Amino acid sequence: MKAKEFFEMNDKELSNKIAELKSNLFNLRFKHATNQLSNPMVIAQCKKDIARAMTVQNQRALAAKKAK
């Protein structure tokens, strides 16, 4: 996903997406360990998506803290 897509989500959707991505990463790692994963690059892509989403979440938290 693009970072722009994460910016367009509200806080609850973003939290749900992070949880979904982490669950997906767990499943991908499990498939990789059992040699059922055809393309191991999807693991790296999933990690990057998690990082992008968490970055947006942290930016929002810092902006809210700074506004107070």
N, C-alpha and C positions, 0 to 999 in steps of 0.2 A: 504494500500500500504506500501511497505517497503521503508525505507529512501534511499536505493540504487537506487530505481526507480526515486526518486525525483532528486538525484544527476545527473542522466543521462539525464535529461531534460535540454533544454536551458532556458534562462531567460523568454522569451515570453511564452513558453509552461508552465513553472512553474506558471507564473502569471495567465494564463488562467485556469490552474488546480485549483489554489486557489479559483478563482471566481466560478468555477464549484462546488467545494466542499462546499463553503459557501451557494450557492444556494440550493444544496442538503440538507444541514443542516437545512435551513429554511423550506424546504418541509417536512423533517422528523419531525421537531418540530410541524408543523401544523397538520400532520397526528397523532402525539402523543396526541395533544390536543383534537382531535376529535375522539379519541379511534379507529383509523383505523390502527395503527401500531402494527404488531404482535410481533416484537422483539425490545424492547426499547434499547437494547445494541448497536444497529447500530448507535444511536445518539452519544454515547461515542466513538465509533470507528471513526466516521466521524470527531469529534472534535480532536482526536489524529492525524488523517491524515492531518488536517488543520495545527495543531501545527508543525508536521514534515516538511511540505512544507514551512511554514513560517520560520522555523529554517534554512533550506537550503538557502532560499532567503536572510535572514539576514547574514548568514555566507558569502555568495557571496558579499554582499554589503560591509561588513567589510573588506574582502580581497581586494576588488577593492579600497577602501578608503586607506587601508594600503599600497597598491602598489604605490599610488601617493605620 
